[in-house]
Amino acid sequence: MSKRTPEQLRKRRHMSIRNKVAGTADRPRLTVHRSNNGLHAQIVDDRAGVTLVSASWQDSSIKTSKRGERPEKVGTLVAERAKAAGITSVVFDRGGYLYHGRVKTLAEAARAGGLDF
């Protein structure tokens, strides 16, 4: 029996979360993807199958900042864009990652920016 890699375990946790969490037009899903360099955040309406708002560490205003500062900036940016699109309430999908470190910082910054979850 082969051992599962950390990425396989994360994907398994993510699918467990996705079976319980779904975004609607009234309350879309805020999903997070973490890489070694930064974070990507999207607000998705799963019923329509569309991404409503997105923010990434690769945006020009964020890319030059340090890795530790990027999650807060991405969370603030996604909250600003969501408010501009008329979105105030979301469901948080941590993507199988622990709610710790950069994922937690992004979530707290999005809350401080006005998103309710």
Secondary structure, 3 states (H helix, E strand, C coil): CCCCCHHHHHHHHHHHHHCCCCCCCCCCEEEEEECCCCEEEEEEECCCCEEEEEEECCCHHHHCCCCCCHHHHHHHHHHHHHHHCCCCECEEECCCCCCCCHHHHHHHHHHHCCCEC
